[in-house]
Amino acid sequence: MNTVSHPQSLRVTARFEVSDFTLEPTATSDQVIECIREFGCAIVEGLAPDTTEQAERELDPYFERAPAGTGSFTGDRTQRVARLMARSPACRELAAHPLMLETVQKLFEGQCYHAQLAQTQAIRVHPGQTAQSLHRDDNVFPFVHPRPPAVLFSMWALTGFDASNGATRLIPGSHRWDDSAQPDEARTIAASMSPGSVLLWEGATYHGAGENHSRQVRSGALIGYNLGWLRQYENQFLAVPPELARTLSPLMQELLGYQNHGYLGTYENVDPRTLLAAPAVELPAPVDLFTPDLAHKPRRRQ
């Protein structure tokens, strides 16, 4: 990995190659953090090939029923499956991978007591899908850039990623830009990686899914983390309700947000894990939006 120093006021990113921010599967969390701080992103090659292969199998039945997106951002030839922590034990392993958790903890150090899951989503980009617009993930919050990272996303490659099949495009170094800088498509780099690899990027890094002009389907599992006091992108208490959360490991319960952050998020004035430790009670089952007669039945006008 090459290391280049840049001032925070940098507006024009130097030319990089994907190899500049690609690490071996033996990489330590310190090496990953160094890469993220320098480039705003990192790839760890071949970190969990067996687990991603299992995740692809577990998610396949949901993709069989998942509709395509409806706009240019979500993609009219792109399928998305949410609630991964409820639907895929393999994705829970990916979310709790030691290298991921060590990286998140060190990256957010000094800003919160602990991190939590921000969003989980499996994504299949089909042939013919156009490129997604470049964006910053932390723009959903009223932050001023540059700032310390508050969001870290990861994309696990369930299939191979390359420039022809819609690999995520990034602008290395753009996490240092202020809010007046605009992304330049010409400076993007496609995050090519083999199945079982993982791409990480911090919330201020400009990125977007690429165009799929191949004959292959590009499949990945998006798993994001944010500061423990920020609102989660995906409502994990509906995605993984208490009757399911109480069957999961304490670590996964904490990642989902079933713990208080100082005075924030308490239940009956105590840590919400008290609810999970209490005797099980009958709670309403979550609605599965992929149930055909719910997902496709038109609503009657009153």
HURA-V504682 format. One record per backbone hydrogen bond with DSSP energy under -1.0 kcal/mol. NH is the residue of the N-H (numbers start at 1). CO is the residue of the C=O. Records with the same first field share a line. If there is no record, write none. Layout:
BEGIN
NH->CO, CO
END
This chain:
BEGIN
10->7
20->17
21->18
22->19
23->43
27->24
32->28
33->29
34->30
35->31
36->32
37->33
38->34
39->35
40->36
42->200
43->21
44->198
45->23
48->196
52->48
53->49
54->50
55->51
56->52
57->53
58->54
59->55
60->56
63->59
64->60
69->75, 78
75->71
78->75
79->124
81->122
86->83
87->83
88->84
92->88
93->89
94->90
95->91
96->92
97->94
101->97
102->98
103->99
104->100
105->101
106->102
107->103
108->104
111->108
116->226
117->255
118->224
121->222
122->81
123->220
124->79
125->218
126->77
128->212
129->126
132->209
135->207
138->203
139->136
141->138
143->141
152->225
153->201
154->223
155->199
156->221
157->197
158->219
159->219
161->193
167->162
169->208
170->189
171->206
173->39
174->171
176->173
177->174
181->178
187->184
188->185
189->170
191->168
192->190
193->161
196->157
197->194
198->44
199->155
200->42
201->153
202->40
203->151
205->202
207->135
208->169
210->166
212->129
213->164
218->125
220->123
221->156
222->121
223->154
224->119
225->152
226->116
227->150
228->114
230->227
234->118
236->234
238->235
239->235
240->236
244->241
245->241
246->242
247->244
248->245
253->249
254->250
255->251
256->252
258->253
259->257
261->264
264->261
267->270
270->267
274->271
275->272
277->273
278->274
291->288
294->291
295->291
296->292
END
